[in-house]
Amino acid sequence: VTSTIFVFLAVTGLLIVRKFGAFTLMAFVYSVLASFTPVFGLPPLYTILISVLSGLIGDVVVAIFRYKTWSYYPAAVLVNTATLPLFPIILERLGLPGAEEFYKYLWIFMGVYAITAIIGVALAILLYNKKLSKMHVVRQVRS
C-alpha cells in the first residue's frame, strides 16, 4: 500500500510540474514523512537517501522520454523495484536482522512493487485527468 501511495504522490506531482527534479522532490518529501514511521524499516537517513536516489532514477527516465504520460509507468516500476536490493545490503551493514529473509523473497517483493507502481501511476493519471487538470491552481502552475 505504501509503495502505491508513494508512486501516486510522485506521479501526481510530476503531472502537475513536469520538470526535472519533481520526482526527486516528491520522493524526498515522502521519505521525510515516512522516516517517522516504520514504513521502510531503516533508519531515517538511509530512508531519505534511498528515496532521493529513487527520485533521481524516476526523473531521468521521464526526462529521457520527454515527460510523455506513458513514460511514468516504466519510471515508477523502475523506481519501485531498483532500490529494493539495497535494503538487505543496508540491513547487513548495520548489523540488523532480516537481510537473509529479505533475500529469499526479493523477487516476490519486486513483482509486488512493480504491480503497485502500475496501480499508483494509473490512479494518479486518472485523478489528474478527471479533477486536477481542471483546477485553476494546477493550470497556473502548468503555464
Residue pairs with C-beta under 8 A, 6 or more apart in sequence:
1 116
2 34
2 39
3 80
3 113
3 116
3 117
3 120
4 116
4 117
4 119
4 120
4 123
5 30
5 120
6 27
6 30
6 34
6 80
6 120
7 76
7 79
7 80
7 116
7 117
7 119
7 120
7 121
7 124
8 120
8 121
8 123
8 124
8 127
9 26
9 29
9 30
9 124
10 23
10 26
10 27
10 30
10 55
10 58
10 76
10 79
10 120
11 72
11 76
11 120
11 121
11 124
11 125
12 124
12 127
12 128
12 132
13 22
13 23
13 25
13 26
14 22
14 23
14 26
14 58
14 62
14 67
14 72
15 69
15 72
15 124
15 125
15 128
15 132
15 133
16 22
16 128
16 132
16 138
16 141
16 142
17 141
18 67
18 142
20 59
20 63
21 59
22 59
23 55
23 56
23 58
23 59
23 62
23 75
23 79
24 52
24 55
24 56
24 58
24 59
25 55
26 55
27 51
27 52
27 54
27 55
27 58
27 79
28 48
28 51
28 52
28 55
30 51
31 40
31 47
31 48
31 50
31 51
31 52
32 48
34 40
34 47
34 51
35 44
35 47
35 48
36 44
39 47
40 46
40 47
40 50
40 87
41 87
41 98
42 50
42 87
42 90
42 91
42 94
43 94
46 90
50 83
50 86
50 87
50 90
53 83
54 79
54 80
54 82
54 83
55 79
57 75
57 78
57 79
57 82
57 83
58 75
58 76
58 78
58 79
61 71
61 74
61 75
61 78
61 79
62 68
62 71
62 72
62 75
64 71
65 71
69 125
72 121
72 124
72 125
73 117
73 118
73 121
76 117
76 118
76 120
76 121
77 114
77 117
77 118
79 117
80 113
80 114
80 116
80 117
81 110
81 113
81 114
81 117
84 106
84 109
84 110
84 113
85 106
87 102
88 98
88 99
88 100
88 102
88 103
88 106
89 99
91 97
91 98
91 99
91 102
92 99
102 109
132 138
133 139
